[in-house]
Protein backbone atom coordinates (compact mmCIF):
# COMPACT_ATOMS: atom_id res chain seq x y z
CA UNK A 1 0.00 0.00 0.00
CA UNK A 2 1.38 3.39 -0.92
CA UNK A 3 0.41 6.88 0.06
CA UNK A 4 -1.58 8.92 -2.41
CA UNK A 5 0.83 11.81 -2.07
CA UNK A 6 3.77 9.63 -3.17
CA UNK A 7 2.88 8.15 -6.51
CA UNK A 8 5.00 5.78 -8.54
CA UNK A 9 2.61 5.68 -11.46
CA UNK A 10 4.92 7.62 -13.77
CA UNK A 11 7.76 5.20 -13.03
CA UNK A 12 5.53 2.18 -13.61
CA UNK A 13 4.28 3.60 -16.91
CA UNK A 14 7.85 4.36 -17.99
CA UNK A 15 8.99 0.81 -17.19
CA UNK A 16 5.96 -0.63 -19.00
CA UNK A 17 6.76 1.50 -22.05
CA UNK A 18 10.36 0.24 -22.08
CA UNK A 19 9.18 -3.36 -21.76
CA UNK A 20 6.62 -2.94 -24.56
CA UNK A 21 9.16 -1.31 -26.87
CA UNK A 22 11.73 -4.01 -26.15
CA UNK A 23 9.28 -6.83 -26.77
CA UNK A 24 8.12 -5.16 -29.98
CA UNK A 25 11.68 -4.78 -31.25
CA UNK A 26 13.36 -7.91 -29.89
CA UNK A 27 10.52 -10.32 -29.31
CA UNK A 28 9.82 -12.47 -26.28
CA UNK A 29 13.51 -12.93 -25.52
CA UNK A 30 13.37 -9.39 -24.10
CA UNK A 31 11.40 -10.83 -21.16
CA UNK A 32 14.24 -13.24 -20.50
CA UNK A 33 16.73 -10.37 -20.57
CA UNK A 34 14.65 -8.42 -18.05
CA UNK A 35 14.41 -11.48 -15.82
CA UNK A 36 18.17 -11.98 -16.01
CA UNK A 37 18.79 -8.30 -15.15
CA UNK A 38 16.50 -8.68 -12.14
CA UNK A 39 18.39 -11.76 -11.01
CA UNK A 40 15.57 -14.20 -11.75
CA UNK A 41 16.76 -17.56 -13.04
CA UNK A 42 14.85 -18.89 -16.01
CA UNK A 43 14.72 -22.52 -16.97
CA UNK A 44 14.71 -24.25 -20.33
CA UNK A 45 10.93 -24.07 -20.64
CA UNK A 46 11.06 -20.26 -20.43
CA UNK A 47 13.56 -20.19 -23.27
CA UNK A 48 11.45 -22.65 -25.28
CA UNK A 49 8.37 -20.48 -24.70
CA UNK A 50 10.24 -17.37 -25.89
CA UNK A 51 11.48 -19.17 -28.99
CA UNK A 52 8.07 -20.60 -29.91
CA UNK A 53 6.32 -17.32 -29.16
CA UNK A 54 8.70 -15.42 -31.43
CA UNK A 55 8.34 -18.03 -34.17
CA UNK A 56 4.53 -17.82 -33.98
CA UNK A 57 4.60 -14.00 -34.05
CA UNK A 58 6.95 -13.89 -37.04
CA UNK A 59 5.03 -16.53 -39.00
CA UNK A 60 1.72 -14.70 -38.44
CA UNK A 61 3.32 -11.45 -39.59
CA UNK A 62 4.67 -13.13 -42.71
CA UNK A 63 1.24 -14.60 -43.50
CA UNK A 64 -0.41 -11.22 -43.04
CA UNK A 65 2.17 -9.56 -45.28
CA UNK A 66 1.67 -12.21 -47.96
CA UNK A 67 -2.09 -11.69 -47.90
CA UNK A 68 -1.65 -7.97 -48.39
CA UNK A 69 0.64 -8.22 -51.40
CA UNK A 70 -0.72 -7.66 -54.87
CA UNK A 71 -0.23 -11.32 -55.79
CA UNK A 72 -2.18 -12.38 -52.72
CA UNK A 73 -5.06 -10.07 -53.54
CA UNK A 74 -5.14 -11.27 -57.16
CA UNK A 75 -5.08 -14.91 -56.02
CA UNK A 76 -7.91 -14.30 -53.52
CA UNK A 77 -9.99 -12.55 -56.17
CA UNK A 78 -9.43 -15.42 -58.61
CA UNK A 79 -10.42 -18.00 -55.97
CA UNK A 80 -13.61 -16.06 -55.21
CA UNK A 81 -14.38 -15.85 -58.93
CA UNK A 82 -13.81 -19.60 -59.37
CA UNK A 83 -16.16 -20.40 -56.48
CA UNK A 84 -18.76 -18.02 -57.88
CA UNK A 85 -18.46 -19.55 -61.35
CA UNK A 86 -18.85 -23.08 -59.93
CA UNK A 87 -21.96 -22.06 -58.02
CA UNK A 88 -23.44 -20.43 -61.10
CA UNK A 89 -22.74 -23.48 -63.29
CA UNK A 90 -24.09 -26.01 -60.79
CA UNK A 91 -27.39 -24.19 -60.21
CA UNK A 92 -28.51 -24.03 -63.84
CA UNK A 93 -32.11 -25.19 -63.77
CA UNK A 94 -33.07 -24.24 -67.30
CA UNK A 95 -31.71 -24.65 -70.79
CA UNK A 96 -31.59 -27.23 -73.56
CA UNK A 97 -31.02 -30.79 -72.39
CA UNK A 98 -31.69 -30.12 -68.71
CA UNK A 99 -34.36 -32.81 -68.66
CA UNK A 100 -31.89 -35.38 -69.99
CA UNK A 101 -29.33 -34.47 -67.34
CA UNK A 102 -31.93 -34.78 -64.58
CA UNK A 103 -33.00 -38.17 -65.93
CA UNK A 104 -29.40 -39.45 -65.88
CA UNK A 105 -28.92 -38.06 -62.37
CA UNK A 106 -32.12 -39.76 -61.19
CA UNK A 107 -30.98 -43.10 -62.67
CA UNK A 108 -27.59 -42.80 -60.93
CA UNK A 109 -29.34 -42.21 -57.60
CA UNK A 110 -31.56 -45.27 -58.11
CA UNK A 111 -28.55 -47.45 -58.98
CA UNK A 112 -26.67 -46.28 -55.87
CA UNK A 113 -29.70 -47.05 -53.69
CA UNK A 114 -30.00 -50.57 -55.13
CA UNK A 115 -26.27 -51.25 -54.67
CA UNK A 116 -26.23 -50.17 -51.04
N, C-alpha and C positions, 0 to 999 in steps of 0.2 A: 504494500500500500504506500502510495506516495502522496505528498502534500499537493494541493492544487496550486499553491504559489510556486512550487518548484516543478516545472514540467520538463519531461525528457522527450516530448513528442517530436520535436524538431530533430533530435538525434536519432530517434527510431526511424523517422521518415527518411532521413539521410542514409542510414544504414540499409534500409529496404531498397532505396533507389540504387545504391551501389550493388547490392545483391542482384537486383533485377537486371541491371545493365550487364553485369558479369555473366549471368546465366544466358542472357540474350546473345552476347558476343562469343562466349566460350562453351556454352552448353552446360550440361549437368555436372561436368567435372569441376565447375566453379564451386559447387557445394562442397565437394571433397576438399578443395583448397581452403575454403573457409573453415571447415572442420579441423583441418590440419593446423591452421593458424591459431585456432582456439585451443589446441591441444587435445582434441577428441580423436581417439583412434578409430579408424574405419576398417571394417573387415572386407573380405573378398566379395561378399554379396553386395556391399555398397558400391564397389567399383563395377561389378557386373550390372547393377541397376543403372549407374551413370552411363555406361557404355551402351546398354540396350535403349535407354531413354534418348540418348543422342542419336542413335541409329534410326529410331522410330521418327524422331523429329525431322531429321534430314530427309528420310525417305518420303514422308508426307509433304515436305516442302518441294521436293523434286517432282512428285506426282502433280501437285497443284500448279507448278510452273509449266509442266508438260501440257496440262489441260488448257492453260491460258495461251499457249503458243498458237500461231496461225494454223499450223498443221493439225493441231489438236482440235481446233474449232472446225476446220474443214472436215476432218474425219467424223466428228460428232454430227455435223450437219448431214453428211452422206449417210451415216447410220440411221438417223431419223428419217431421211428420205426413203431409204430402203425398207424400213419398217412400214412406213406409210404406204409405199407402193405395194408391198405384200398384202397389207390389209385391204387395200382397194381391189386388188386382183382376186382375193379369196372371197370377197363379198358380192361378186357379180351375180345378180339374181335374174338377169334378163339378157337377151341376146340370142343369136342363132345357135342352135344346138344345145341349149341349156337343158332341154328335156332329156336329150340323150345322155348327157353327163349325169343327171340326177338318176336316171334309170341304171346306169353302170354303178354308181355309188350305192344305190339301194341293193343291187345284186351282190356287191362285195360285202355289205353288211349282213345280208342273209347267209352268205357262205361262211362268214366268220362265226355267226351264231351257231350254225349247224356243226362246224368243226369243234367248237368249244363246248 
